[in-house]
């Protein structure tokens, strides 16, 4: 992973912090999930968006944790290195920020998220309400 992070060439302006919002949705009738990601600059201008079909998941917590991992992978690819990451699933966001090893079935996903976050120059994780995360929710649907 370290070599991957070093191989990226484009860098956004120094000190520019971007806000990344992500969300996931479950499609019970299709046995699949959807992921929506939006990255905005400090003026609220949209830099990039991601709409993606996710895999089969057991519940919303698994869908949200996988969406967070996908969002970070997406952000690292074009080298957004200073991020405020916001999601609306309190359990997922608490698990990411807890600093404790997670021995649940989702522990490996949280480990991946921490590894990806380690590629960033600056990262903050915030839990927000669903109403504030409306654009990412719409993208996920």
N, C-alpha and C positions, 0 to 999 in steps of 0.2 A: 504494500500500500504506500509506503514511503516513496518508493521510486515513481509510482503513479503520480503522487502529489508533486514531486519535483519536475516531472516531465511537462507539466502544464506551462504554457508560455504567455497567454494573455492575462494581464492583471488589470482589474478595475482601478480607478484612481485611488491613490494612497489615502487611507482614512475614510473612504466612502463605505458607509454601513448600509447594507441592503436588508429589507424585511422579506422573509420567506414565510408564506402561509401555505399550509398543506391541509388536505382533508381526504377522507376515504368514504366510500359508500358501499353498501352491500346490496347485491342483486340476488335475492333468494331464488327467483324464478330462473335465473341464468346460472346459478351456482358459481358466481364470480364476484369480483369487487372492482371498483373504479377508484382512481387516484387523481386528484387535482392539486396543482402547485402553481403559485404565482410569486414572482420575485419583483419587488418594487424598490426604487431608489428612495432617497430621503425626502424627495418632493412628492412621493406617491405615484410617480410615473412607472408604468409597467415596463419592465426590462425583458422578461421572458415568462412564458406559461408552459405548463405541461399537462396534458390530458393523457391518461394511460389506463389501459385495462389491467387490473390486478388479477391475481390468482384466486383460487378457492381458499377461503378462510373459514375458521370456526366461529369467530365473533368479531364485534366491532373493535375490540382492543387489539386483536391480531392485525386487522385491516389497517388501523391507524398506525401501529408501530411499523408495519411494512411500508406504509405511505411515507412516514418520516424518513425511513432509510432511503427510499427511492428519491425523495425530495433532496436529501443531502447529496446523493450520487449525482443528481441532475445539476445541482448548484456547483459542485466541485468541478464538473466537466468543463464549463466555460470559465472556471477560476474565480467565482465569487468567494472571496476569502474572509470577508467580514460580514457576519450574518446575525440577525435576530430571527430565530426560528419560532413560529407560533403555530400551535395546534389546539384543537378544542376538546380533546379527550384528556380529562384531568388525570386519570390513572396512568395513561401513557406518558404524559409530560412529567408527572411525579416520578415515575420509574426512571426516566431518562436523567433527571436532575438529582436523584437521590444519592448518587455516589457509592451506593452499596452494590455488591454483586447480586444479580438477580438469578435465582436458581429455578425460576418458573420455566414453563415451556417457551416463553418469549425471551428468555435470557440471552440467547445467541443473537437475536435481532437487536436487543439493546446494546450488546457488545459491539456489533457492527456499527451502530449509530455512534457510539463513543469513539470508535476507531476513525470513522469518517470525520467526526467533529475535530479529531486531533490533526487533520490535514488543514484545518482552517486557522487563519491568523487570530480571529476573534469570533466567538460564538456565544450566544445567549439563547436559552430555551424558555419560552413563556407559554403558560396555559391561558387561553382566551375563551370568551363565550362563543357559542355557536353563531349568535347574531353578528358578531364582529368578523367571523370567518366566512361570511356569505359567498364571496367570490370563489374561494377555494372549494367550498361545498358545491357551488354551481358547476365548477369545472369537473369535479369528481363525478357528478351525476351525468 
